[in-house]
Structure formats: structure tokens, C-alpha cells
């Protein structure tokens, strides 16, 4: 009977060792897969940041150009003895209040007079 008990204990130890080995192998595989995917994720993140920075830079350049043009138009009109038109003031208000940007067509129409 003692031999049967030791056989049963040996079987339990072997089963637990097999379960532990399987768990370690799956954990190692998951870690390796995560590490493999991480550089790809970082590369995508870097692409996104670069694209977002380029778009932001383009928008800031356009904003500076448009506000400079509006200011120039206003100064030229004031220098000619004309008062600034309400259209220019509304365009400036829209630019600074977060309203949709005026198109170049809108700006060209304001500069005629």
C-alpha cells in the first residue's frame, strides 16, 4: 500500500510540474510577443506625432499669414483716410474667437474697396 501512495504522490508532483512548465512557457511567449509588438507601436506613435506636428505647424503658418494680411489691409485703409470696414473687424473677431477660418476668397473681397 505504501508503494501505491508514493506512486500517487509522484503522479501529483509530475502533473503539477507539467502545469507549471506550461504556464511558464505561455507567459514567456506572451512577453516575447508584447516586446515584439512594442517597437511597431512606438514607430506608429512617432509617425502620428510627426504628422500632427506638421499639420499644426502648417495651421500656425496660415494663421500668421492671414492675420498679417488682415492687419496690413486695415493699416493701408487707415493710411488712405478710410476707416476699417466691418468685414475686416468681423474676420479678426472670427479668427480670435475660434470661429471657422475665413477663406482666401473672403479676404480678397475685404481688400477691395
C-alpha angles and dihedrals in degrees: 000000000000091000091054091052092051090048090053091049090049091051091051092048091049092049092049091048090051092049091048092049092050091049092050092048093051091046092050091049092050091050092049091049091050091050090049092052095045098075089049090052092048090050091052090047091051091050090051093049092048092049093047092049091050092050091048091049091050091050092048092050091050091047092051091047094049095045090047090051093049091049091047092051091050093049092048091051092048090048090054090053094257123126121236114271119242088239091066092047091050091049090052090048091050092049094051097039097055096253119146113292117259116246123241086252090060091050093048090052091052093053093057116087 
